[in-house]
């Protein structure tokens, strides 16, 4: 059970309501509940993505042994590591790279940089390797 987006109610006091207008945690965070009969209940605190659902099901239900990288850029949720990981997210007309807690939102004529927890806080610097990894993932997905 999950959702495709969060819903914002002017949480950052910047007049953002609903969804599809920015990539803060209020619009990009969603719950995910998965049931596996042979797994004990657990709470995953690491950041995940919808692209992680298929690798998790293929490994956990169908016991697929192939490397996840042959069919997805996602990860098995039960085998997450604690290292930073970039995410590619999108809305109706734009997309963003989320690297650590930094959002790089690409609009038709602009690039906005802000923190995922607060769009009023501007990004100062990011890890270039993580940013490159996110761009590579986006290029792989859109081929």
Secondary structure, DSSP 8 states (H G I E B T S, - for coil): -B-S---EESTTSSS-EESSS--SHHHH---B----TTS------S---THHHHHHHHHHTT---S-GGGT-S---GGG--SS---EEEE-SS-EEEEETTEEEEEETTEEEEEETTEEEEE-----HHHHHHHHHHHHHHT-
